[in-house]
Amino acid sequence: MRTSRLTIAAAALLFLEAGALLVITLIEVFGLSSGAASSLPAAWGLIGLSAIGAVGIAGLAVAVLRGKSFGRSGGLVVQILGIATGLSAIGAQPFPAAFVLGLVIPGALGGVLLILEARRAAAEARRRDGETRGADGAGG
């Protein structure tokens, strides 16, 4: 079965988000090595969680490419969390426009792509189910 462009686009966006989180993790590591951390255990914890998050999002991207529903649903949760995080920063002063837009726009785009991908996968599953029933002679 050939992978659809929609699937590739949704997985690519998740891979880009995983890459962005990996870059943030590396920035945290360099900040730690410069001695900017006020609490060493908290800094290591943040680095570890960021790295785990990057690997997890990349895993969701692979699952989307393989057509697994947990990849689409997990990816949608990541998009919703990104949008919520971006929107929660709206009240901050000074207004972090790049941060807000950097989370909300990809989150909205990813959410739309993943919902469309889920609908496409459901339609394909119904079509396959109909072909199977028709081949068995039990269809109606």
N, C-alpha and C positions, 0 to 999 in steps of 0.2 A: 504494500500500500504506500502510495506517495504522500509525503508530508505537505500539507497545504501552506500557502503563503501566510495565512492568518496564524497558524501554529508557529511558524518560524518567527513571525513578527512578535508574538507574545513571548516566546522563549527568549528572543534576542533582547527584549526590553528587560526581562528578569535577569539575564546575564549581565547587562549593563548596570543594573542596580546592584548586583552582587559585586561587580568590579568597583563601583563607587564606594560601597561599604568597605571593600578591601583597601582602597586608597585611604579612607578615613582611619582604618586600623593602622596603616603604615604611618600616617601623620601622628597618631597617638603614640606609636612606638618611638618615633623621632622626638616627640615632645617629652617622653619619659627619659630618653637618653640625654636630653639637654638639661635635665634637672628641674623641669618646670612643674613637676607633680608635687602637690602638697601632701598627698597620701599615697604611698607606694602600693599598698594592697588594693586600694580602690582603683588606681591606674591599671594595675595588672588585671583586675577583674573586668574593667571596661574594655581593655584590649582583647581579653579572652572572649567576652560576649560578642564583641564586634566581629571577631574572626569566625566564631561559630555561626553568627547571623549570615555572614558572607557565604560561607560554605552551604548553609541551609537554603539560601535563596538560589544559589547555583544548582543545588539538588532539585529544587522545584522547577527550575528551567529545564533541566534534563528530563524530568517527569512529564512536563508539558510536551516536549519534543516526542516523547514515547507514547503520548496519548493517554496518560494516566489521569484520572479525575482528581486524585489527591494533589497533583501538581497544579491543576487549575484552581482548585479551591484554596489551597495554601497560598498560591500566588495572589489570589484575590484578597485574602486576609492581609498579606503584606502591603498591597496597594491601599487598602482601607486604613491600615495603621499609618502609612506614609501621609495620606491625605489628612488624617486626624492630627498627626504631629505638626504638619505644616500649618493647618488652620489654628492650632493652639498657640502658635507663635505670632499670630496677627496682633495681639494686644501688647507685644513686647515693645519697649522703647530703647533705642531707636528701632524703627521698623525694619526687620531683616528680610527685605524683599527677595533677595536672591535665594535665601533659605526657603521661604514660603513657596515661591514659584518653582524652585528646584525639587520640592517634594510634591506639591499639589498637581502640577501639570503632568509629570510622568505617572503619578498615581492614578489620575483620572484616565489618561490614555491606556495605561496597563489594565485598569479595571474594565474599560470598554472592550479592549482586545480579548481579555480572558472571558468575559461574558459572551461575546460573539463566538469565541472558540468553543465554549461549553455548549452553546446552542447548535453549532455546526456538528460537534461530536454526537450530540443527542439525535439530531436528524439523521446522521450517518448510521447510528446504532438502530434507529427505527427502520431505516431502509434495509439494512442487513437482516434484521429480524423478519421483515416482510418477505425478503427473498428466501430465507430459511423456511418460513411457513409455507410459502408457495411451492418450494421444492419438495416438502414433505406431503403436500396434498391436503394439509390441515387448515389452509388459509381460508379467509372468508370474504 
